[in-house]
Amino acid sequence: CPSVPTEGAMMDNRFATALVIACVLSLISTIYMAASIGTDFWYEYHTLSPAENVSEAGRSIWEEFVSKDADEKTYTDALFRCNGTVGLWRRCITVPKNSHWYSPPETDMTTNCISFSLSDQFVEKYIEPGNHNSGTDLNRTYLWRLQFLLPFVSIGLMCFGALIGLCACACRSLYPAIATGVLHFLAGLCTLGLVGCYVAGIELLHKKLPLPEDVRGEFGWSFCLACVSAPLQFMAAALFIWAARTNRKEFTLLKAYRVA
């Protein structure tokens, strides 16, 4: 029957297109996720006059900020006063290059950053930030730990899915694409969980330490990259699963047609 090979060719093109689109979406989501993890603009604080604030307190603000002994309240107050930005791995403030007590306020600003150590990522959060005697705030503690772990789980699942996809290409089979789709779906859930944990953690922190009247806080572009990455992962997962399941169904029907 001449129509059978034509139908098979049409199906191959359709599945190939779906897989190419899914791979492109997976690659873009991986790049976005890696960029969001590696940048420091998950949350930004905008202060009306950071130079004057630093001059009033002298060098002690940024010296305490970069200190290894700085607690949550200390570095959060510095973030409020000095146009701070916070990432998953680092926190940064903007200060004058020469902020001495005897110098007038400067307009030449520089950004100082310090990384969260691995122990900082798993440190306990307190009911009253900075007060070690107030007890452990379990909600904020586990939200902080999850927002550190979930992005790496997400990227790991996508990389493992890509490895399975390469094996599928080597075997010239679409069936392993189901596993790739499932892994991308789980990665999307992890990314979505990361976004939720970060938003909840920021909201709980600001209930403990309210923003001053002259400070405005907002989510930054690093956070937006993670938000965009999640739906891309879900779309890639849907295309992988659709291509594999539909191809299996069409192949079964075509085989039955040929036998008949």
Buried (B, 14 or more C-beta within 10 A) or exposed (E): EEEEEEEEEEBEEBBEEBBEBBBEBBBBBBEBBBBBBEBBBBBBBEBEEBBEBBBEBBBEBBEBBBEEEBBBBBBBBBBBBBBBBBBBBBBBBBBBEEBEEEEEBBEEBEEBBBEBEEEBBEBEBBBBBBEEEEEEBEEBBEBBBBBBBBBBBBBEBBEBBBEBBEEBEEEEEBEBBBBBBBBBBBBBBBBBBBBBBBBBBBEBBEEBBEEBEEBEBEBBEBBBBBBBBBBBBBBBBBBBBBBBBBBBEBBEEBEEEEEE
